[in-house]
């Protein structure tokens, strides 16, 4: 409660002027600031807006997932109730929202999203208002989430640009790597994450936790278990003030969810758990600050890449003589019912489904594009 109470600050003379103190209202005369802060936090925390037409995301998209099944919205009606409420809460929608960024090709991200340039403009406006009203800077925000394809994440400049936004002081940073963000997921390639960005990116002094979501189809969860164990053991992050962040295996959280097997106008029957559905496996690793004075970056230490070893045997996968997906337009024109199983789709295609033996394939790196457009 003490942490939430800190959200409330004494109003400036500007915000106090021409205002009714609402002395007849129990919200202000009976409830202490700590309780009001909890109420405000509940009312002003952002949420998935599934109640309004056009806000829900299509299930058959790259960006549909838990927490992001619709555009996120903050109900700001409370701020318009009276000036007394406004003076105590004007900054809370910004502070409480989970600000999301998409480092990827445009077709992998929702069309209506906050770009870096738009966030810069928003921060400049908010900063000017804060200084005029309170004589202070922008309040610290609770969290940001970065969705990133690996080709973009592995270029350290892209994430650093987000973290270096002027006035942007996040407390919690989460980096989410979705199944389709991994290198050559279309080919069922062994998992690989280059560590150059880990060794280069410097987090702001405001950051207190760093999290990474590693998502994969459920049949490949052993690969996720392996690389997350390696990340816990070998990866460390650093803050601008020199503080080092380390992970503990006890803080690693496992979760899962079920999504569509169709995106980019193709049905990925290779990965289906059931007709038109894929079960996803997610491991979340958390890094926290340490204060033991041990800074591996002061020496020659470099965090290693996360790679599956050459003798690792992948789980068997359903192939249609090498076909992993089928265009949905073809399925529709062929009259294949939506509820058809992968095997039935294979029969409709005219090829016999086979179960490939697990094997390891050498990783071939894809050149990084010049832009993400």
N, C-alpha and C positions, 0 to 999 in steps of 0.2 A: 504494500500500500504506500509505503514511503516513496518508492520509485515513481508510482503514478501521481502522487501528490505533487511531485516536482514539476509536473506539467503546468500547474497553475502558477501564474506570476502576478505580482502586484501591477495593476493597471497604471499606465502613465497618465500625465495630466491631460493629454490629448484625448485618450479614451475615456477619461473620467468626466470630461466636460459635457454639459447638456445631456445629462443622463439621470434617469429615475433609478434610484438604488433598490427599488423593489422591496422595501422594508416590510411590506405586508405579506411577502411570499415566503413560505416555509423553506423553499429551496435555499434561500440565502440567510434566513434568520435562525433556522433550526439546524440544518445539516452543515457539518463542518466541511472545510475545503477538501479534505481527503475523500469524503463520501461523494461530494459533487464531482470530483475528478473521476471517480469510478463510473458515475452515471454518464458523464460526458464521453468517457472513453468507450463505453458500450454503444452509445448513440452515434458516435462519429468515426468509428472504425470502419474501413471500407469493406465491401462484400461483393460477391458475384451477383450481378443484376440480372437475374433470370425472370423477373416479373414484367419487364418492359419488352414490347415487340422490337425485334431487330438487335437486341443486345446479346442474346445467347449465341454462342459459336456453333457452327456446324460440327457435328461429331466426327465427320470425315475430313478433318483438317490436322495439320501438324501441331497446331497450338492448343487443341482441346485437351484438357487434362484436369485432374483434381485441383481445385482452387482457381482454375481458369477455364471454366465451362461457359463463361460469359464475361462481358466487359466488367471490370471492377468499378464500383461507384461508392461515393460517400454521400449519405443523406445530410445535406447541409441546411435543411429546413429549420433545425434547432437554432442556428445562428441568426435567423431572421425573426426569432420570437421577441427579443427585446435587446436593447443596447447593453444591459448588464450581462446577459448571457454572452453576447458577442465579445465583450471586453475580456472575458475569461476563456474564450474558446476559439478565437479567430484563427489561431495558428494550428489547432489540433488536427483538422483534416489533413493538412500537409504532414504533420509529425507522425500521425498514426497510420497513414496509408502505406501499403507495400508498393513501392515504386519499381516498375519492371522495365527492363531494357532487353532488346533482342539484337544480338550480334550474330547475324546470319543473312542469307539471301532473303530478299523481300518476300518471295513466295512461301517462305517457311514461317512468317510472322503474321499476326493479325493485321488487317489493313488499317484499322484505327488504333494507333498506339502512340505513345509519347517517344518522339525522337530526341536525340541529344540536343539538337538545336532548339527544339521547342522547350526542353527542360531548362536550357540556359536562359531563355527569355522569361520563363516562369520564375526561375530563381531570382533574376534581376528585379522583376516586379515585386516579388515577395520581400526581397531584401530592402528595397526602397520603402515599402510600406512599413516594415518592421522598424526601420530606423526612424521614420517620421513619427510613428505612434509610440514606440517604446524606447527609442534611442538605443536599441540593441540589434544584434544580428539575427539571422534566421535561426529558429530553434532546431535542435538536433532531431533528426528523424529516426524512427525505430528500425526500419528495414528496407533493403532493396533486394531485388531478385534479378539476376542476369541469366537469361536463356542464351546459350551460345553453341553454335556449331563449332566443332573442334578446329576447323581451319581458321576461324576467326579468333577463338580463345587462345590459340597457340601463337598468335601475333600479339605480344604483350601490350602494344600501343593501344589496342582497342579497349581492353578492360581498363587500362590506366586512364584513358580519356574519360571514362565514366566516373572513376573514383576521384579524378582531379577537378570535377565540376566545382566552380567557385561557390562557396556557401553550402556545398553538399556534404553533410557530416553524418553519414549513416552509422547506426550502432551495430546493426547486424547485416551481414552480406551473405547472400545465398547464391551459389552458381549452380544452375541446373543443366545437366547434359542429358538430353532425351535420347531415346533409342536411335532415332533418325539423325541425331547430331554426330554420331560416331563415324569415324573414317570407314568408308566402304561397307556400311551396314547392308546395302543392297546385295552384296556378294557374300554375306555371312562371314566377313573377314574377321580374324582374331582381333581382340580389342587392343588398342594402342592410343596412349595419350602422351604427347610430347610435353616435357617439363620446362621448356624454355621460359614460359610465362610465369611459372612458379618461382623460378630463380630471378625474375626481373621485376615483377609487379610489386609495388609498395603500397600498402593500404593506409588510409588516413588514420590519424591518432584517435579519432572518435570511435573506431571499430572495436567491439568487444568480443564478437564471435564471427567466425567464418565457417560457412557450411558448403558442402558440395553434394548434390544429388546425382547419383550414377544410376541411370535407368537402362534396362535391357529387357528383352522378351524373356519370359519365365524359364524357357528351356535352356537359356544361357546364363542362369544365375550363378553357376559355379565360377564362371569367368569374372563376373562382377565381384563375387566374394574374394577372388584372388587379387584383383587390382585394388580393391578398397583396403584389404589388409596391407598391401604394399604401400598405399598412400598414407595410411595411419602410421606405419613404421618409418617411412623414408621422406615424406613431404613435410616441410615446415614453411610457414609464411612469415613475413616481417611487416612491421608497422613503421610509419615515418619517424617515430621517436626511438626506433631500434628494438622495440619489444618483439619477441619471437612468439609465434603461435604454433602449438603442437596439438596433436590429436591423440585421444585414448580410445582403444577398441571398445571400452565399456560405454562410451558415448555414442557409438554407432547405432543407428536406428534402421530397421528393416521394415519396408511397407510394400504395398502392391495395389494395383488397380486394373480394371478391365476397360479397354478402349476398342475403337473400331479397327478393323484390319484394312480399311479402305482409305487411301489418301492419294493425292496427285493422280486421280482418275484411274487408279489401279487397285485391285484387291490382292493383298499379299497373303496368298493361301499358304505359303511356306511357313509362316509364323503363327497361323491361327491355332487357338486353343479350342475354339468352337466355331461354327459357321459365322463369319463376319466379325469375330471377336478375337482380340489378343490379350492375354494376361501379361501384365508388365510387372517386373521385379525392380524395386528401388532400394538402394543402400544410401543412407545419408551420413556422411562423415562430418564431425564438428571439430574445428580447431579453436583452442582458447589460448589467451595470453599466458605466458610463463614468466616468472620473475627470478629465475635462478642465475641470471647473468650469463648463461651459455648462449653465445651467438655463433652458430655454425657458419654463417655467411662472412664472419670476420676472417675466416681462413679460406681454404680452397674448396670447401664443400659445395657440391652441386646436387640438388634433388634429381634423382634419376627419372627417366621416362617410365611410364607404367605400361608394361608389355606382358602378354601371355607367353610363357616359355615354349620353346620349340617342341617339347615332348607332351604338351597339354593336349588331351583328346577332347574335341568338342562333342556335344551331345548330337545324336542322330537328328537329321532334319529331313522333312518331306520335300522331295524335288519332283518336278514334272519334266524329267529328262533335261534338267538344267533350268527349267522355268520356275521362277520364284513368285511371280505375280502374273495376273491376267487383267487386261484392260476391261474396265467395267462396261464400256461401250460394246465390246465384243460379247460379253456375257449377256447384255440386254438384247442384242441383235440375234443371238443364238437361242434366246428364250430360256436361259438358265435361271431357275428361280433363286431369289435372294437368299433363301434358307438352305440352299444346296451346300453340302459339306465340301471340304477340299478334295476328297476322293471323287465325289460326284462331278465337281468342276473339272477334275483331271479327265474323267471319262468323256465329258462333253468336249473337251479340247481334243480328245482323240489320242491321248498319250497315257500310258500306264504309270501311275504314281509309284515311285520307288523310295525306299528309305536308305539314304546315303549313310555310309559308315562315318563316324566322327573322325575328323582329321584336321591337322593344322596346316594352314596355307601361309606362305610367306607374305609379309605385308609390303605392298608397293605404295609409296607415298604419292599423293596427288599434289600437283603444284598449287600453291596458294593463289587464288585469284587476286587481281589488283584491287577490286572493290567488291562489295557484297550486293551489288545491284544486278 
